[in-house]
């Protein structure tokens, strides 16, 4: 209370109360620590009142990448420009000059969004852009991802073994790789415990702007299991190699665009976990963090489904129990099934820009 009284007695307090708050929220599409935090912060400030000057910037960065470095690439993926420099000079500097020194016209976009895939900055007056709509893509037999729902109901299955979890990258490391969110997923696609679904080569660009809706119809032979969904941009086989060339061939590269795990016991609520009934189909529905990505003509949209993502997520014993207290004998194999087609088969929803 003494602190409050001190500031209330000062002119800065009266000035603050008389002005409209101005907030610039900055985040990275590939932030390994918190990709969703800036998006939710922006959304909550927006709901708090239109009188706020509320701005969002999302660039192709990992954690804090906007504040350091050029921001021209992350891992194997190039963004074709110094995005970090652009942000600091063309967005952050004018913001502070206007709101701290009353210089400049203050005509700033509601959202500055870097669109990966085409590697362009976009200005929007709302996020997600209003000229976008949800489109459903169905997981289909023979590894297909299709806008049309399969008429016949069927399923694909795999064995999830906690002793051989699916790794999040294809190298050995003792630290978290802060570029994994653009990593090549070909190593995972080749595993028998990863299901792969992909479109035909696209006849036109497909631009996805906003959150990704997931509805998986699944079953497990255990009583608890994790399900991980990854959205991937598959480059064409003749994609040009970088100059100078690197050890990773970009032709056929499977770039991770967004990945999210879900622990099955929380499918009904976070507060009250429930066990699976072995081999009984159930639905897992969740929302993945936003993206701003264009899948170019000739590329494919891919979805991978798996039940481990080690060590980003701890191994699930695939028994309904308190996992930190699990013993070695509690970790068992499980047969996972993903159900396709019919009236309620597995699908994802992408917000497509018109």
C-alpha positions in Angstrom: 0.0 0.0 0.0 2.9 2.4 0.7 4.3 1.7 -2.8 0.9 2.5 -4.3 0.5 5.7 -2.4 4.0 6.8 -3.4 3.2 6.4 -7.1 -0.3 7.9 -6.9 1.4 11.0 -5.5 3.5 11.3 -8.6 2.6 12.9 -11.9 3.6 9.7 -13.8 0.8 7.8 -12.2 -1.8 10.5 -13.3 -0.3 10.5 -16.7 -0.5 6.7 -16.9 -4.1 6.6 -15.8 -5.0 9.3 -18.4 -3.4 7.5 -21.4 -4.3 4.4 -23.2 -1.9 1.5 -22.5 0.3 0.5 -25.5 1.5 -3.1 -25.6 3.8 -4.8 -28.2 3.8 -8.6 -27.7 6.6 -10.4 -29.6 7.0 -14.1 -30.1 8.6 -16.7 -32.4 6.9 -19.4 -34.4 9.7 -21.8 -33.5 10.1 -20.9 -29.8 11.0 -24.2 -28.1 10.1 -22.8 -24.7 6.8 -21.1 -25.3 5.3 -20.7 -28.7 1.7 -20.2 -27.4 2.4 -17.6 -24.7 2.7 -14.5 -26.9 -0.4 -15.5 -28.9 -2.5 -15.9 -25.7 -1.1 -12.7 -24.2 -2.2 -10.7 -27.3 -5.6 -12.4 -27.3 -6.3 -11.6 -23.6 -5.2 -8.0 -24.0 -7.5 -7.7 -27.0 -10.4 -9.0 -25.0 -9.6 -6.6 -22.1 -10.7 -3.6 -24.1 -10.4 -2.0 -27.6 -9.1 1.1 -26.0 -5.7 -0.6 -25.7 -3.1 -0.1 -28.4 -2.4 -3.8 -28.8 0.1 -5.1 -31.3 1.4 -8.6 -32.1 4.7 -9.6 -33.8 5.4 -13.2 -34.7 8.6 -14.0 -36.5 10.5 -17.1 -37.6 12.6 -17.3 -34.4 13.3 -19.5 -31.5 13.2 -18.2 -27.9 14.3 -14.6 -27.9 15.6 -14.8 -31.4 14.1 -11.4 -32.3 16.5 -9.7 -29.9 19.7 -11.2 -31.2 21.3 -12.4 -34.4 20.2 -11.8 -38.0 17.2 -14.2 -37.9 17.9 -15.3 -41.5 17.7 -19.0 -40.9 16.9 -21.7 -38.2 18.6 -25.0 -38.5 18.4 -26.2 -42.1 15.6 -23.7 -43.1 16.5 -20.4 -44.7 14.1 -17.4 -44.4 15.8 -15.4 -47.2 16.2 -12.2 -45.2 17.5 -10.8 -41.9 14.2 -11.0 -40.1 15.6 -10.1 -36.7 17.2 -6.9 -38.0 14.0 -6.0 -39.8 12.0 -6.3 -36.6 14.4 -4.3 -34.5 14.7 -1.5 -37.0 11.3 -1.3 -38.7 8.9 -2.4 -35.9 10.4 -2.2 -32.4 12.3 1.1 -32.9 9.3 3.0 -34.4 7.1 1.7 -31.7 9.3 3.1 -28.9 9.9 6.3 -30.7 6.2 7.0 -31.1 5.0 5.9 -27.7 8.0 7.1 -25.6 9.0 10.2 -27.6 5.8 11.0 -29.6 7.7 10.8 -32.9 6.2 9.2 -36.0 2.5 8.9 -37.0 1.8 5.8 -34.9 0.1 4.2 -37.9 1.1 0.7 -37.0 -0.5 -2.7 -38.0 -2.4 -4.7 -35.4 -0.3 -7.7 -36.3 3.1 -8.0 -38.0 3.3 -11.7 -39.1 6.2 -13.5 -40.8 4.7 -16.0 -43.2 7.1 -19.0 -43.6 7.1 -20.9 -46.8 7.0 -17.8 -48.9 9.2 -15.9 -46.4 7.3 -12.6 -46.4 6.3 -10.1 -43.6 2.5 -9.5 -43.6 0.5 -6.7 -42.0 -2.9 -7.5 -40.6 -5.5 -5.6 -38.7 -6.6 -8.7 -36.8 -5.2 -12.0 -35.9 -6.1 -14.5 -37.2 -6.9 -12.7 -40.5 -10.6 -12.3 -40.9 -10.4 -13.5 -44.6 -9.6 -17.0 -43.5 -11.8 -20.1 -42.9 -11.4 -23.6 -41.5 -10.9 -26.4 -43.9 -11.0 -30.1 -42.9 -8.4 -32.6 -44.0 -9.2 -36.2 -43.3 -6.7 -38.9 -42.4 -7.4 -41.6 -45.0 -6.3 -45.1 -45.9 -3.1 -45.8 -47.9 -1.4 -42.9 -46.1 -3.5 -40.2 -47.7 -4.6 -36.8 -46.3 -7.6 -35.6 -48.2 -10.3 -32.9 -48.1 -12.8 -35.6 -48.8 -13.8 -37.9 -45.9 -13.4 -41.6 -46.7 -16.7 -43.3 -46.9 -15.6 -46.7 -45.5 -14.5 -46.9 -41.8 -11.1 -48.5 -41.2 -8.1 -48.1 -39.0 -4.3 -48.1 -39.1 -2.3 -49.5 -36.2 1.3 -49.5 -34.8 3.1 -50.8 -31.7 4.3 -48.2 -29.2 7.2 -49.4 -27.1 8.3 -47.2 -24.2 11.7 -48.9 -24.4 12.2 -47.6 -27.9 10.5 -44.1 -28.0 10.4 -42.0 -31.1 13.1 -39.3 -30.7 12.4 -35.7 -31.5 15.6 -35.3 -33.6 17.8 -37.7 -35.5 21.0 -37.0 -33.6 22.3 -37.6 -30.1 22.5 -34.6 -27.9 22.6 -33.9 -24.1 20.7 -30.6 -24.5 17.5 -29.5 -26.0 18.1 -28.6 -29.7 16.6 -25.1 -30.1 16.2 -25.7 -33.9 14.1 -28.9 -33.7 10.9 -27.1 -34.6 12.1 -26.9 -38.3 13.9 -30.2 -38.3 13.7 -32.8 -41.1 11.1 -35.6 -40.2 12.2 -38.2 -42.7 13.8 -40.2 -40.0 10.5 -40.5 -38.2 8.5 -41.2 -41.3 10.6 -44.3 -41.8 9.8 -45.8 -38.4 7.1 -48.5 -38.0 5.7 -46.8 -34.9 4.9 -43.6 -36.8 1.8 -43.2 -39.1 2.2 -41.0 -42.1 -0.6 -39.3 -44.1 0.0 -36.8 -46.9 -1.7 -35.0 -49.7 -0.9 -35.3 -53.4 1.5 -32.5 -54.6 -0.4 -29.3 -54.3 -1.7 -27.7 -57.5 -1.7 -24.2 -55.9 -0.3 -22.6 -52.8 -2.2 -23.3 -49.5 -1.7 -20.6 -46.8 -2.5 -21.6 -43.2 -3.1 -18.8 -40.7 -4.1 -19.5 -37.1 -4.5 -22.4 -34.8 -4.8 -26.1 -35.9 -7.7 -28.2 -34.7 -7.1 -31.9 -34.1 -9.7 -34.6 -33.7 -8.2 -38.1 -33.5 -10.3 -41.2 -33.1 -8.0 -43.7 -31.4 -7.8 -46.7 -29.2 -5.0 -48.4 -27.2 -4.5 -51.8 -25.8 -3.3 -50.1 -22.7 -5.1 -47.9 -20.2 -3.2 -44.7 -21.0 -1.2 -43.4 -24.0 0.2 -40.3 -25.5 -0.6 -39.2 -29.1 1.6 -36.7 -30.9 0.5 -35.0 -34.1 3.0 -33.2 -36.4 2.1 -31.0 -39.3 4.8 -31.1 -41.9 5.7 -29.4 -45.2 7.2 -31.9 -47.7 9.4 -30.3 -50.2 9.5 -31.6 -53.8 12.3 -33.9 -54.8 13.8 -31.3 -57.2 13.9 -28.6 -54.5 17.1 -26.6 -55.1 20.0 -27.3 -52.8 21.6 -24.4 -50.9 24.9 -22.8 -52.0 27.2 -23.9 -50.7 25.6 -27.4 -50.2 25.1 -28.8 -46.8 25.0 -32.4 -45.4 21.2 -32.3 -45.4 19.6 -32.7 -48.8 16.6 -30.3 -49.2 15.0 -32.3 -52.0 12.2 -34.2 -50.2 12.9 -32.4 -46.9 10.1 -32.9 -44.4 10.0 -29.6 -42.5 8.2 -29.7 -39.2 5.8 -26.8 -39.2 4.0 -27.5 -35.9 4.0 -30.5 -33.5 2.0 -31.1 -30.3 1.7 -34.0 -27.9 -1.4 -34.9 -26.0 -1.5 -37.2 -22.9 -4.6 -39.4 -23.4 -5.8 -39.5 -19.8 -6.6 -35.8 -20.0 -8.9 -36.1 -23.1 -12.0 -35.3 -21.0 -10.5 -32.7 -18.7 -7.2 -31.7 -17.1 -8.7 -31.8 -13.6 -10.0 -35.4 -13.8 -7.9 -37.8 -15.8 -9.6 -41.0 -16.9 -8.3 -44.3 -18.1 -8.8 -45.7 -21.6 -11.0 -48.8 -21.9 -8.5 -51.2 -23.7 -9.2 -51.4 -27.5 -12.3 -49.2 -27.2 -12.3 -46.2 -29.6 -12.4 -42.7 -28.1 -11.8 -39.2 -29.3 -8.9 -36.9 -28.5 -9.6 -33.3 -29.4 -7.2 -30.4 -28.9 -5.9 -27.2 -30.5 -2.3 -26.8 -31.7 -0.6 -23.4 -31.5 -1.1 -21.0 -34.4 1.1 -21.1 -37.6 1.5 -18.7 -40.5 2.8 -20.9 -43.2 2.3 -21.4 -47.0 2.6 -24.8 -48.4 3.9 -24.0 -51.9 2.6 -25.4 -55.2 4.3 -28.8 -55.7 4.8 -29.4 -52.0 2.7 -31.8 -49.9 0.9 -31.4 -46.6 1.9 -34.2 -44.3 0.6 -35.4 -40.9 2.5 -37.8 -38.7 0.9 -39.5 -35.7 3.0 -41.3 -33.0 2.9 -42.1 -29.3 6.2 -40.8 -28.0 8.4 -37.7 -28.6 11.4 -38.4 -26.4 12.7 -36.6 -24.4 10.5 -33.6 -25.1 7.8 -35.5 -23.3 8.4 -38.1 -20.6 7.7 -41.7 -21.6 4.2 -42.9 -20.9 4.1 -46.4 -19.3 0.8 -46.9 -21.2 -0.8 -47.8 -17.9 -3.2 -45.5 -16.0 -1.1 -44.5 -13.0 0.9 -41.7 -11.4 3.8 -41.6 -14.0 6.5 -40.1 -11.7 6.0 -43.1 -9.5 6.1 -45.7 -12.3 8.5 -48.6 -11.9 10.4 -50.2 -14.8 8.0 -53.1 -14.8 5.1 -50.7 -15.4 6.3 -49.7 -18.9 4.7 -51.9 -21.4 4.1 -52.1 -25.2 0.7 -51.1 -26.5 -1.1 -51.5 -29.8 -2.4 -48.1 -31.0 -5.1 -47.7 -33.6 -6.1 -44.6 -35.4 -9.5 -44.8 -37.0 -10.2 -43.4 -40.4 -13.3 -42.6 -42.4 -16.9 -43.0 -41.5 -19.0 -40.3 -39.8 -16.4 -39.5 -37.1 -12.9 -40.5 -38.4 -9.7 -38.7 -37.5 -9.1 -35.3 -39.1 -7.4 -31.9 -38.7 -8.7 -28.4 -39.3 -6.5 -25.8 -40.9 -7.5 -22.2 -41.1 -6.9 -21.3 -44.8 -6.4 -17.8 -46.0 -8.6 -16.9 -48.9 
